[in-house]
């Protein structure tokens, strides 16, 4: 069994964990390294996996596709679709509940508390965007003729309600008020400032959502409101930037195809890692595996330019040729790596898209 050098970096730690598990080394230790790299305390076991949001699929497909030759590679530390910095995208499911008031508003169709648990964000993550999606699973409720539209109000909860008090009428701040003629499939709202405040002050009391029939459509209230709560779905998409993974000086690289040429010299060797082979297919959504590759081969004297050698390595191999017992040969190590993106479920069954640098060995050299 060959030895592989471990780089002291976040992405390299994840790559090393994947590689050593696939080679049959200490499973529990290497699996814990992988989970820690993904920000997980234990291996996720999704009870009822939720569908992957279409926006995450689109971003993942774009990032896994090789860039055109005349275009720059995708920047893994920026989400171009939203024009914000970030390398981690999470979609949080709503953990709130509907509220049934004893004194209902005559025009109110529904009232719901929304809660999104952002405690899974790591200390070094900087929140750059939060977008609330209010989605209706079908679009059957057209406004009857003129009028008959809906009114949406979104509030931020500002204090914990006391037992026996009309909690939804107090301690709340209006964030959004919007009218629309019918129930659209999705309504999107930027809640970046609210989410940043939640994470900075560790005080997340959630939101309050109200949907009512406008006064013009009050006569059609029963039919317009009927069953509206049964096809309402809410989620919060959060983009964060991991400072540890996305340093300002990191150079962007594109994937490189490892050639198949027989040689004992130092060069990349093909290695495909399948997530199903290591038992992770039930929580890693995509990809099913990836071409990780590794470096193997000799660094003989004299070192040539094709071996990507440093001046230090050239001198070391010269000394080794004179004193082979006292001075080791330079090592065959990765000198150029490229990133991958992983789409997976976390421990709270949220869908996460995370970009990792330094995951695929593209070039090797004698160092």
N, C-alpha and C positions, 0 to 999 in steps of 0.2 A: 504494500500500500504506500502510495506516495504521500508526501506532506505538502500541504498547501498553505502559503502565507496568509495571515489574517491582517487586513488593514484596520487601523483604529478609526473607523468611521461608522456612522449610523447605518448607511446603506450596505456597507461591507459586512456589518454584523448580521444583517438579515440574510444576505447572500450566503454567508458562511453557515448559518443555521440551516438553511435549506439544503445546501450541498452536503453537509456532514450527516444530516438525517438520511438523505438519499443513499449515502454510502454505508449506512448501517452502523454509525457510531452511536454514542450515548444519546438515546432518543429523548429521554425526559429532559436532559440538560439543554439539548439543542432546540427542542420544541419550546421550552421556556424562553430561550433567546429570541426565537421568532415571534412569540406572542408579545414579549416586551417591546420588540421593534415595532409591532403593530399597535402598541398602546393597549394591549389586552392583558388582563390578570389571569385568565384561564381560557382554554380552548372553547370557542362559542359552540353552542348546540341549539340552533334555531328550532323553536317549537313549531311554529307555523310561519315559514318563510314568507315575507311579504314580497309582492312583485317589485322588481327593480324599477325605479322611476325612469321614465324615458330619457330625461335630460342626462342622467348618469350614463346610460347606455350610449348616448350620442358622444359624450365626451370621451368615454373609454374607447369606443371604436376609432375615434379620431386619433387618439394618442397611440394606439397599438399599430396603426397603419404607418408604413414607412413614408417619410416626407418625400415630396417630389424633388428631383435633383436641383431644380432652380429655386427652391424655397428653403428657408431656415428650418431646422428641426423644431418640433413643438417644445416650448418652454414649460418644463414640468413644474416650475415654481410660479406660474401665473395661469389663471383660468381665463383664457381669452373670451370664452362665451359670455362671461359676466364682466370682463375687463377689470379684474381685481387680482392682486397677488394671492397666491394660495397653492398648496399642493395636497390638501386633504379636503374632501367634500363629503359631508354627512347629510343624510336625510333622516330627521327625527320624527318618529310617529307621535301623534297626539295621545297623551295619557290622561286627558281631561274627561269630563262627564257633562251630560245634559242637566239643566236645572229646570225644575218644574215649580214655578212660583205659585204660592197660595192666592196671590192677587195678580193674575196675569194681565198684561197690557192688551187692550182690545185688538190691536193690529199686529201683535207680535206672533211670528210663526215659530221661532225657536230662540232659546237662550242657552249658551254652552260655555263652560269653563274650559280653556285650552291650557295645556301644560306640556312643556318640552324640557326634558331633563338634559341639560348641557354639562352635567358634572363630569362626563367622560372626556371632555377636552383636557389635554395635557398642559402642564405649566408653561412649557416653552412655545405653545401655540398662540398665535396672534389672530384674533377673529377679524376677518376683513369684509364679510358679507353675511347677512341672514335674510332669507326671503320666505315669507309665509305663503303657502298655497292653500286656497280654499277651493276644493274641487267637488263637482257634482257628477255622480257616476252616469247620469243620463240627463237629457235636456228636454224634458217633456212639458215643462211648465211655461208655455208661451203666454204673454200678456194678452188678454182678450180685447182686441181693438185698441182704442186709445186709452192711455192710463193703465192702471193695474200693474205697475212695476213693483220693484222691491227696493228696500232701503237696508243697507248693511252698516252696522256700527261695530267698531272694534275698540275695546278699552284695555288699558293696562291695569292690572290689580296692584294697588299701592300699599295695602295693609291686610293683615290676616283678619278675616271676619270673626266676630264674636258670636257664640251660640245664641240663637234666638233673635238676632238682629237681621234686618233686610240687607244681607251682605252685598248683593249685587247693585244696590243703590248707593252704597257708600264706598269710599276708599278706592276709587277708580278714576283713571284719566283717559279721556277720549283721544285715540290715536288716529282713527280713520272713520270717515263718514262718506258713504258712496251710494248713489242710486243707480239702478240698472233696470232695463225693461223686462228682462227675463233672466232665468238662472243659467249663466254661462257654464261651460265645462270647467273652467279654472279662473280664479281671480288671484292675482299675485300682488303682494305688498312687501315693501322694503322695511324690515324691522332691524336693520343693522345697529342702530343706536340703542335700541331697547336690549338686544342680545348682548352687546358689548357691556352695557350697564349690569346686566345679570351676571356676567362672568367676572367683572371687575369687583363687584361688591358682594358676590355670593348670596344675593337675595333675589330669588326668582319666584314670584308669586303667580306667574302665569298671566293669561289674558282672558277677556270676556268677549264673546262673540254674540251679537244679536242680529237676526234677520227678520224684518217686518214687511208687511204689505204697505205700500204707499197709500195715502189717504184717498187718492183717485181710484184705487182698486179695492177699497174696503168692502164693496158689495160682493166681490168674489173671494173674500177671505177664506171660507172653508175649503173650496176647491184648490185655491192656490197654495195653501199651507199644508194640505193633506200629504202626509208621508215625507215631508221635506227632510226631516231628521234622519230618515232611513238611507238616504243616498248622499249624505254630506260626509266628506273626508277632508281632514286638515293635516298638514305636515309642514315642517320647517327645514329648509335647506340652508346649511351653514358651511361657509368656506373659511378655512383657517390656513395659516402659513406657519410651518414648523421651522423655527429659526435654526435648529440644529441641522436640518437637512438642506436648507436653502441658504447657504452663505453667499454673501455678495460677490465673492471672488470665484464662485464655482463656474467652470466653463461648460457650456452646453455642448453635448455630443449627440451624434446620431448613430443608429445601430449599424453594425458592420458585419458582413457575411464572412464567417470563418471558412477559409479554403480547406479543401481535403487534398493534401499533398503529403506523401510518405516521407518522413524525415525524422531523425533523432535530435535535430536542433530545437532549441526553445521556440515554441509557437503555441497559439491557441488550439485546443482540442475540443471537439464537439461533445457537449453533455446536455441532454434534455432532462429536465426535472418535471415529473408528473405529480400533481398534487394528489391524485387518487392513490398513487403508490405509497404515499406517506400518510394517508387517512385524513386528508383535509378537504376533500371534495364537497362535504356537506355544508361547509361554511364559507369557503372561498368560491365565489360565484364565477369569476372569470379573471384571468385565463385558466384553462384546465391545466396548463403547464407552460414552461418557457425554456428557451435555449440558453442555459446559463454559461456553458463552456468553462474551461479551466486552462491553466498554463502548465506545460510539461515539456521537458527537453533539456538538452545539454547546453552549456555555455563554454565551448572549448576555446583554447588559445590557437590562433589570435582571434579576437572578437571582430566580427564584421559589422558594417552599418546596418545590415538587415536584422541584426539581433537587438536593435534599439538600446544600445549600451550607453551607460554614462562613463565619463572619464574615470570615476572611481572604480567602476567595474573593469575597465580596460587595465588599469594599474593592478587591481586585485588579481586578475587572471594571469598577468605577467609574473607577479610574485608567486602565485600558485604553481606556475610551470617550473619555477626555481626551487620552491619549497612546498611540495604537494602535501606533506604530512602536517606542516604547521599552519598553512593558510588554505581555507576552503575556497572552492570555486564560487563565482557569483551565482545567484539564484535566479531561476526563471519565474518571473512574477508578472501580474497584470500591470500594464502601463496605460491602457486606455479602456474605459468601461462605458457602457450606455445604460439608460434607465428603463424601467418598466412601470406599468400601473397595475394595481390589484384592486378588484372589486369584491367586497366581502361583507358578511354580517358581523356586527360586534356583539358583545355580551348582552346588550339590550335589544337585540334583533333589529337595530338600525342598519341601513345600507350605507356603506362607506366606500368611497373611491379615493385611493391613496397612491401618490406618485413616489417612487423610490429611485434615487440616483445610484449609480455604481452597482448594478445588478447583473449585467451581461459583460463577460470578458470579450473585448474586441481585438485587442493587441497585447502581445506579451513582449518582455524584454529581459535582458540580463542586468541585474542590479546587485 
